[in-house]
Amino acid sequence: MPEVTNPQPKVETPAPPRAPVKKTGARKKKLVKRLVALGVAAAILGGGGFALYKFLNSGSGDQGEIYAQPASLGTIQSKVSGSGTAKAKESAAITLTQSGTVQEVYVTAGQTVMAGDPLYTIYSQAAEDEVSNARKKLEDLQKDMADLQEEASNLTVRAPFAGKLQEVQDFDLDQDVSKGTTVATLVNDRKLKLSLYFSYAYENDIQAGQSVSVSIPAVMGSFTGTVEAVHKVSYISPEGAVHFEAVIVFDNPGTLTAGMDASAVLKAADGADIYPYENGKTEFYETRTIVAKASGPVTGEGNLLNYANVSAGEALLYLGSSTIDTDIRNKQEEIDEAQERLDEAVKALEDFNAVAPIDGTVTSCTLSEGAEVKSGDTVVIISNTTTMLVTIQVDDRNISFIKPGDMVELDWNGNPYMGAVTAIDMGGAQSGQGMTNYPVTLSVDNFDGSLMDGAWLQYSFVTSESADCILVPTSSVKYVSDLEGNRQAVVFVQREERPDDVPELDLPTVEPGQKRQYPSEAEGYYPVIVETGISDAQNVEITSGIQEGDMVFVNYTVTDMGSSW
C-alpha cells in the first residue's frame, strides 16, 4: 500500500478490474485490426501506400523515445500516513475563584519554572473569609457528629468498671426508658477500703504506700493492705484528742463485703505498733449508680441481675432509636460536603499565593502588580513540553498494524521526530465515509523544546515489507484485458526475439491524433503477465513473471506533441 495523505488516512490500491468483456466482442476487434493491417499492406503495394501508412502511424504525434529501466532487486515497504496535532503531556492552568488585588508577580510568559516556585501574591479578603467560614462550618458539623455518635453509644448501657451489680431494676422488652432512668448500682467489691483515725502523735509515722495489717474479726482473718491516702483532717474524739484520717485499701478474697468491722495495725519507724483510735467498717472500693444516658425502647438485656459479676464495658441494657442511624448518615454527608468546600476554599486561597504546580514553561501570565482580578480569571498557564503527546487517527484497515510500543515517524515543517505509541483508544472509534477511525496517542521526546504545542504533524508507519524482491517502477505495470475479458497486470519486457508465450491481449486501438500507451513488438517489447505484491509511491513488487535485470518499459519521453505529413 502506498502513502496516503489527509484528511483521512487511506491506502492506495491497484485499479479494480473492469467488467469482463464478452469473448465475441474481443474477437471482432481482433478481426478489425487484422483487416486494417491487410488494407495498409495493399495500399503500400498499390503505390499510394506511403501516404496511408504515414497517416495511420502519425496519430500519436511525436512519440519520442522509449524510457525503460531494468527490474531491480531490493526492499520495499508499504506505509500508511496521515496527520495529527501535538499538545503538552502535562499542563496546569490557575483560575481564580474570588476577586482580589495583585501585590507581586514573580514570573513572565516564556519563563521556565520548577514545581514549588512562587508565581505571584494576590490579597483577597473574600478568599480568606471563605476559608474561615468553611472551617467553622466543618467544626460545627463534626461536633454535631460527635454528639450523635455519643448518643448512639449511649443507647447501650454499659458497666463503667468491673464489679458486682446491686439494686437492679426490672425492664420489659419494648419498654420506653427515659434518659436518666436508674438501671442498677455497681460496686467494686474486688477491693475494700477502710477509713481509720490516728492520733496526730503518729503524723510523721504514717504515709501513703505504707503496708498495713488489716484484721476482720467476723472471719478471724488478717489481710495485708496499703495506706492509699492520708487526710490531715481534725477528727476530735470524746476525750478531746485530735486525729487525722488514713484510708487503707486491701484486696477482697471473695468472702468479704461492706459493713464488716475491721481494724488495722501499722508499724512506726522504731518498730512499735500503731493502732487507730477505734475500729471502722469495711466499704466497697467504689460505688456508682448506673443510669440510662439516652431515651428509647428496650431492645434487649445483658447480664442485668442482682449480685451478678460484670466486667468493665460489659453491656447491661440495649435501647433502640428509629432515627439515630439516619441522623448519623445524613450528618456524615454534610461533613463530607463541608470538607470538600473547605478543600476548595483552601485551594482557592493558595491560588492567591500560588506556586508552580508542575515543572514547565509559563505559556501565559495575565497579571500585573496593582491590578484587580476577579473570580473566573485564568491568570497563569504552565505547560511541560519536554514530552509532547500527538494524537493521530488510524482507520480500521491499518489499526492492526500498530501496537503500543511501536515507533511512528513524524514530521513537522521538515523536522523529523519519532513518536512511541502509548495508547490505542478502541472505545473512542468514530465512523464515517465507509470506514472507522481509532484515536492513537504517541509520546514524543521534546527536550530541546523545538516541537510546539498545537503543531500539526505528518505521520507514517510501515504496514508491510518485502526484502530481496523484484522491483519495477509503478508506471511499468499496466492493467489490460485478455481476449477472455479477464483483467491482467502486464509488464512490457524487452526481448531480442519474440517469445513463444506472448499472451494475446485486448489492447486498445490507437486512433489518429492519439499517443500510444504501450510499446509495439516492432520496438522489441513484449507483454508479460505478472503478479504484484506491495507497492509504494515509486515501485511495485513483482512476485512472478519477470526476473532481475529484465529491461521493462516505463513510458515514452514525449517532447513534441505536434504532427505533420
Beta strands, then each sheet from edge to edge (+ up, - down):
strand 1: 65-70
strand 2: 72-95
strand 3: 100-105
strand 4: 112-113
strand 5: 120-123
strand 6: 156-158
strand 7: 163-166
strand 8: 176-177
strand 9: 182-199
strand 10: 211-216
strand 11: 221-236
strand 12: 242-251
strand 13: 261-267
strand 14: 273-274
strand 15: 280-281
strand 16: 283-291
strand 17: 296-301
strand 18: 309-310
strand 19: 315-319
strand 20: 360-365
strand 21: 372-373
strand 22: 378-395
strand 23: 407-412
strand 24: 415-424
strand 25: 430-432
strand 26: 435-445
strand 27: 456-473
strand 28: 478-481
strand 29: 487-494
strand 30: 525-529
strand 31: 531-535
strand 32: 539-544
strand 33: 551-557
sheet 1: 1+ 33-
sheet 2: 4+ 20- 22+ 2- 27+ 23- 24+ 26- 25+
sheet 3: 4+ 20- 22+ 2- 27+ 32- 31+
sheet 4: 5+ 3- 21+
sheet 5: 6+ 19- 17+ 8-
sheet 6: 14+ 13- 10+ 11- 12+ 9- 7+ 18-
sheet 7: 14+ 13- 10+ 11- 12+ 9- 16+
sheet 8: 14+ 13- 15+
sheet 9: 28+ 29- 30+
end
